[in-house]
Amino acid sequence: MAKENKTPTWDGLIESMSTSAQHPNDTAWNIYRYLSAHYKEMGSEEARTLLAAYMKIPLVHPSLLHSCILGVALKMAKIYDDFRLPAFLERWGFPANLRSEDMQWRTGSNGRTFPSLKEQTERAVREYRQVHVDKAQKVIGYVSRYDPKHRHYHIFDPLSRHFVAIDPKSPPAVGEFVWFAPVIPEKGNFKTAVALSPENHKEGQRAFGITKAVVKFINSEKGYLGYEIVSPIAPTAEGEVTTEGYANLSLAANATLSVGQEIGLILFLKRGKDGKKRNYVAEMIL
């Protein structure tokens, strides 16, 4: 038997599993601790095999251990595309095997609040369905910024919808384009992006849509220019893209600009500090 709270070695885990009938609870905890520590690098097949071995051990549910296994399974589903989350949840007994604690939000030592295990699971199911059932609905997005505190990537699509990719398996690069499956809740405004795959920059620009504009004036002293859009403006439920706007001269990469010159813009609506959404130029194409 393994010491409490200690992650077993691979050999120790195999030994424990070979005699699991003598100590089923200890073996189940060993499987959980090993999976929790190594699920990222051990590969999908081996990780799923261990999870299947756990499910064969006769145990009493609900329990802390069973909830812990669900937690690590959600992490596995996030990084392994061949993990069949709905089938696992049915075998796990979701939601019947949830404890009362699993339905409550929790507060960490730093004061941050975290969704309940139940809500995390429901969100994972929505994302799974979005990725595996609605693959045709993937859209192109521009990665606007990264929030290291929350590990959030902020992404805008051509309709100016704002999505958040939460600690994705393949982190995108800020200032680049990615394909993703949008997850839009029935209630609330927190839209998430899942299954990110990078796109070549020029191809990403074309897929996103290049807005054509002409330079109206240049203010070199303050480092910005005024433009007027000359191509059709697509309607958006996020607000109205105005015909005229401003862009930072730093986006021109020190190129010489002149009034009346035609330029291309990667443009979407973005909320300012005052809460209002306005034209935002992410890139200028000369």
Secondary structure, 3 states (H helix, E strand, C coil): CCCCCCCCCHHHHHHHHHCCCCCHHHHHHHHHHHHHHHCCCCCHHHHHHHHHHHHHCCCCCCCHHHHHHHHHHHHHHHHCCCCCHHHHHHHHCCCCCCCHHHHCCEECCCCCEECCHHHHHHHHHHHHHHHHHCHHHCEEEEEEEEECCCCEEEEECCCCCEEEEECCCCCCCCCCEEEEEEECCCCCCCEEEEEEEEECHHHHHHHHCCEEEEEEEEECCCCEEEEEECCCCCCCCCCCCCCEEEEEHHHHCCCCCCCCCEEEEEEEEEECCCCCEEEEEEEEEC
